[in-house]
Amino acid sequence: GVNEEGLYEFTYDYLVNGIPVSLGGKHAAKFEFDGDRLVSAEFYIRSFVIEQETISLLPMYQAAAIASSQRSANMKLMYVETSEGYDCIWVDK
C-alpha cells in the first residue's frame, strides 16, 4: 500500500506452523519504494525452533466470550514475542 509519505510500502511477517508471529508492531521485513527506487529497507531477523512442549490455551469459545464483552469475537491464534521467548495466545482479529 501507499504510506503517509506517499511511498509504496511492502511488509512481510513471520508464520510458524501457519500461526502469525507478532513482533510488537514491527514486521519481519519492510520495504519502501518511491516509484521504482528502493528508499528504505528494515529487517527483524528471527529464528524459530519448534519444541515438543505442549501449551495449554484458554479454550477458543471462552476466549471469544471474554473478547465479545469488549469487541468482536473473531479470534485467531498468534505467537507474541516476549522478553523470555514467545507465547501462543488468542487475539481478536
N, C-alpha and C positions, 0 to 999 in steps of 0.2 A: 504494500500500500504506500501511499504518499504521507510523509510525516509533516509536522508543523512547519518545518523549514522548506517544504516543497521538494524534498528529496525522496526518491524511491527507496523504501526500506524493506528488506527481506530478513526474516528471522527464522531460526531453526531451534528446535527444542529436543531434549532427550526423551526417549521412551525406554523403559526396562520391562521386558516381557509384555509390551503393549500398554503399560501404565505410564502416564506422563510423570516427569520429574520436575518439581518446582525448585528453581534456584533463587528464590526470594525476589521475584520480579525481574530477574535477568534472563537472558536467553543463552542457549549453548553457543550460538553464533548470530551475529547481526551485521548486515552489510548495508551501506547507504550509497546510492548512486545519484549523481547529477547527470541526467541524460544517460550516456553510455560510459561515463567516467566514475570509477570507484573512488569515493571520497573518504570512506570510513569503514573499518572492519574491527569487530570485537569478538573475542573468543573466550569462553569459560570452559576450559578443558577439564573433564572429569573422567574417571574410570569407575566402572561398577563391577562388583563381584557378587554373583548370586550365591547366597549361603543356603544351607539346608535348614535354616531356622524357621519355625512356624510363628507367625504373628497373630495374636487374637485381635480382631477388629470388632468394633461395635457393629451389630447386625445392620444391614443396609436400611431396613424398614424403620428401625429405631433411630438411626442417624437421620433419615428423611423426616421422621416425625418431629425431631428436635429442630431441624432446619426449617421445616414448614411454619413453625411458630414465628420465624423471623423473616424468611424469604421463600422462594420456591423450593420445592422438594425434589429437584432434579439432581441426583447425586452421582458422583463418579469417584473412583479410586485415584489417588495421587501420592507419589513419593515426595516428601518435603525434606529439603536439606536442613539439618540441624548442626549444632556445634559438635555433636557426637557421631554424626553419620546421617542416616536417612530414616524417617518414619513413614509408614504407609497409613494414610488416613482417608476418610470420606470427605469430599468437598462438594459444595454446591456449584454446579456448572455455571 
